[in-house]
Amino acid sequence: MIAANFDYESPRTLSEALDLLSSREDAKILAGGHSLLPAMKLRLAQPTLLVDIGRIGGLSYIRESGDQIVIGAMTRHAEVAGSQLLRRSSPLLALTATQIGDTQVRNRGTIGGSVAQSHPAADYPASVLALDAEIVVQSRSGERVIPAKDFFTGMFSTQLRNDEILTEVRVPRTIGENVTYKKFHHPASGYAVVGVAVRLKMAGAKIDHVAVGITGVSDFAYRAPAVENALRGRTATAIVEAATQAASGIEVIGDVYASAAYRRHLVQVITRRSLEQAVSGR
């Protein structure tokens, strides 16, 4: 299909982009475009103005800032996957990025675009939730820092206001913790039919802290508190039972590829495998 008519602007500064974004209520930001453009072709999104932020300098970086690693919104998936800083200090996002789409998608798609789009089967949302990341957004009136746990509100819906641009993702250092991301790939799109991110810290043989983020199962990514509560202070023997709670309280989605019943089963399997790998430290 062909997208509805729209105007296109390519600002050179963040200030200019914010002015353009505020000029029309239905304006949309274009970053990598791998989520927005297909939605426009299907007429699921029909913005009258696209504001392409690809030429704005200073939005692509990965650097240290105190006890956090900060990633600019226009940083490509391939750069996240290959970052030695992330792999040393906070590897979950790098592990996640290696599993996104295909080579073309990883070299064009951006972390900011993926997080802001809130696609129900996107990979990053599960990991930023497990990391208790911070999402930084900017408008003409100033900057807001939104905890990841509050950011995703629905299918293709977030706390971003119409006049705001996501500029940065901040994640904690996780040295001394075990992290993993496992997914069941959709064979055509590469999206996660189910994806599970785990951040876990052991105290001897017991699980001291655990965070589990899940994507692909509901309208938007979510934390799995029932799984986390069932594991804290327990040994690895509790994983099998805890994983059965992966969709507890969740309205599971279904489609032509995977029914709700299949996804409910699959998320338990992927959660168990992710937790087992995290506990082993492999």
C-alpha positions in Angstrom: 0.0 0.0 0.0 1.0 3.7 -0.3 1.1 6.1 2.6 -1.3 9.0 2.7 0.1 12.4 1.6 2.4 14.1 4.1 4.9 17.0 4.3 8.6 16.3 5.1 11.1 18.5 7.0 14.7 17.7 7.8 15.9 20.1 10.5 19.6 20.5 11.4 19.1 21.4 15.1 17.0 20.0 18.0 15.5 23.4 18.6 14.3 23.6 15.0 12.9 20.0 15.2 11.0 20.9 18.4 9.5 24.0 16.7 8.4 21.9 13.7 6.9 19.2 16.0 4.9 21.8 17.8 3.6 23.3 14.6 1.1 20.5 14.0 -0.7 18.3 16.4 -0.3 15.1 14.2 3.4 15.7 13.3 5.6 12.6 13.8 9.3 12.2 14.4 11.2 10.1 11.8 14.4 8.4 13.2 15.3 5.1 11.6 11.8 4.7 10.1 11.7 0.9 10.4 8.5 1.0 12.5 6.8 4.2 11.4 7.1 3.9 7.7 5.5 0.4 7.5 2.7 1.7 9.7 2.2 4.6 7.3 2.1 2.3 4.3 -0.7 0.3 6.0 -2.5 3.6 6.9 -2.2 2.7 10.6 -0.4 6.0 11.0 -1.3 9.1 8.9 0.8 12.0 10.0 0.6 15.2 7.9 4.2 16.1 8.7 7.3 14.0 9.2 10.2 15.6 11.0 13.3 13.7 10.1 15.9 14.1 12.9 18.6 12.1 11.1 20.7 15.2 10.3 20.7 16.6 13.8 24.2 16.4 15.3 24.9 15.2 18.8 22.2 12.6 19.2 24.3 9.6 18.5 26.7 8.5 21.3 27.4 5.9 24.0 29.3 7.3 27.0 29.7 7.1 30.8 28.0 9.5 33.1 28.6 8.8 36.8 27.1 5.4 37.6 25.2 5.3 34.3 25.8 4.6 30.7 23.9 7.1 28.5 22.9 6.4 24.9 21.8 9.0 22.4 18.5 8.5 20.8 19.9 8.3 17.2 22.4 5.6 18.1 22.0 2.7 15.7 21.2 -0.8 16.9 24.5 -2.0 15.3 26.4 0.6 17.4 24.7 -0.5 20.6 25.4 -4.2 19.7 29.1 -3.4 19.1 29.8 -1.0 22.0 32.7 -2.2 24.1 31.6 0.2 26.9 28.2 -1.4 27.1 29.6 -4.9 26.9 31.9 -4.2 29.8 29.6 -2.1 32.1 26.0 -2.8 31.2 25.7 -5.5 28.5 22.0 -6.2 28.4 21.2 -3.6 25.7 24.1 -4.8 23.6 22.9 -8.4 23.9 19.4 -7.3 22.9 20.6 -5.3 20.0 22.3 -8.3 18.4 18.9 -9.9 18.1 17.0 -7.1 16.5 15.7 -7.7 13.0 18.4 -8.3 10.3 21.6 -6.5 9.3 19.8 -3.8 7.4 17.5 -3.0 10.3 20.4 -3.0 12.8 22.3 -0.5 10.7 19.4 1.9 10.2 17.1 1.5 13.1 17.8 3.6 16.3 17.3 2.9 20.0 15.3 6.1 20.5 13.0 5.4 17.6 12.4 1.8 18.9 11.7 2.9 22.5 9.5 5.8 21.5 7.4 3.7 19.1 6.4 1.2 21.8 5.8 -1.6 19.3 4.2 -4.5 21.2 6.9 -6.9 19.9 10.0 -4.7 20.0 13.1 -5.9 21.8 14.5 -2.9 23.7 11.4 -2.2 25.9 11.8 -5.5 27.7 15.5 -4.7 28.5 15.0 -1.1 29.5 12.3 -2.2 31.9 14.6 -4.9 33.4 17.3 -2.3 33.8 15.1 0.3 35.4 16.4 2.6 32.8 15.6 6.3 32.5 14.1 7.9 29.3 15.1 11.5 28.7 12.7 13.6 26.6 12.9 17.2 25.5 10.4 19.9 24.6 10.5 23.6 24.0 9.7 24.0 27.7 12.5 21.9 29.0 13.7 18.3 29.8 11.9 15.5 31.5 13.3 12.2 32.8 10.8 9.4 32.8 11.4 6.0 34.6 11.1 3.1 32.1 8.5 1.6 34.4 6.2 4.5 33.7 7.1 5.1 30.1 5.1 2.5 28.1 1.4 2.9 28.4 -0.1 0.9 25.5 0.3 -0.4 22.0 2.3 2.3 20.2 1.6 4.6 23.2 4.0 6.1 25.7 4.3 9.0 28.1 5.8 11.1 25.3 3.7 14.2 24.7 3.1 15.4 21.1 5.6 18.2 21.5 8.4 16.1 22.9 11.4 14.3 21.4 13.1 11.3 23.1 16.8 12.3 23.2 18.6 9.8 25.5 18.3 6.5 27.3 20.2 6.1 30.6 21.0 2.6 32.0 22.8 1.6 35.2 26.1 -0.2 35.3 25.4 -3.9 36.0 28.9 -5.1 36.9 28.6 -8.1 39.2 25.2 -9.0 37.9 24.1 -11.5 35.3 21.9 -10.4 32.4 20.4 -12.2 29.4 17.8 -11.6 26.7 16.2 -14.5 24.9 13.5 -14.3 22.2 11.4 -16.5 19.9 11.9 -14.7 16.6 9.0 -14.1 14.2 10.4 -15.7 11.0 9.3 -12.9 8.7 9.7 -9.7 10.6 12.4 -10.6 13.2 10.2 -9.1 15.9 9.8 -11.0 19.2 6.9 -13.4 19.3 8.0 -13.5 22.9 11.1 -11.8 24.3 12.4 -12.0 27.9 15.1 -9.8 29.5 16.6 -10.8 32.8 18.8 -8.9 35.2 19.8 -11.0 38.2 22.3 -10.9 41.1 23.2 -13.9 43.2 24.2 -14.0 46.8 25.9 -17.4 47.1 23.4 -20.0 45.9 20.4 -17.7 46.4 18.9 -15.1 44.1 19.4 -11.7 45.8 17.8 -9.5 43.2 16.0 -10.2 39.9 14.2 -8.1 37.3 12.3 -9.6 34.4 11.0 -7.6 31.4 8.8 -9.2 28.8 7.8 -8.2 25.3 5.6 -9.7 22.6 2.9 -11.0 25.0 0.7 -8.0 25.7 -0.2 -4.8 24.0 3.1 -3.3 25.4 6.1 -4.5 27.3 5.8 -5.1 31.0 7.7 -6.2 34.1 6.8 -9.6 35.6 6.5 -8.9 39.4 5.0 -12.3 40.2 8.1 -14.0 38.7 10.4 -11.7 40.6 8.7 -12.1 43.9 8.7 -15.9 43.5 12.5 -15.9 43.1 14.0 -13.4 45.6 15.8 -15.2 48.3 15.3 -18.6 46.6 17.7 -20.9 44.8 17.6 -21.9 41.2 15.2 -24.7 42.0 12.4 -22.1 42.2 12.8 -21.1 38.5 10.5 -23.7 36.9 7.6 -22.7 39.2 8.3 -19.0 39.1 8.3 -19.0 35.2 4.7 -20.2 35.2 3.8 -16.7 36.5 5.3 -14.9 33.5 1.8 -13.8 32.1 0.1 -13.5 35.5 -2.5 -10.8 35.4 -1.7 -10.1 31.7 -4.2 -10.0 28.8 -2.2 -12.0 26.3 -2.5 -11.0 22.6 -3.0 -13.4 19.7 -2.6 -13.1 15.9 -2.5 -15.3 12.8 1.0 -16.5 13.7 0.7 -17.2 17.4 -2.5 -17.6 19.3 -2.9 -16.2 22.8 -2.8 -19.7 24.3 0.5 -20.4 22.4 2.0 -17.1 23.6 1.0 -17.9 27.2 2.8 -21.2 27.0 5.8 -19.8 25.1 6.5 -17.0 27.5 6.7 -19.5 30.3 9.3 -21.5 28.4 11.4 -18.5 27.3 11.2 -17.0 30.8 12.5 -20.3 32.3 15.4 -20.5 29.8 16.4 -16.8 30.3 16.4 -17.2 34.1 18.4 -20.5 33.9 21.0 -18.9 31.7 21.2 -15.8 34.0 21.7 -17.9 37.1 24.4 -20.0 35.4 26.2 -16.8 34.4 26.9 -18.1 30.9 
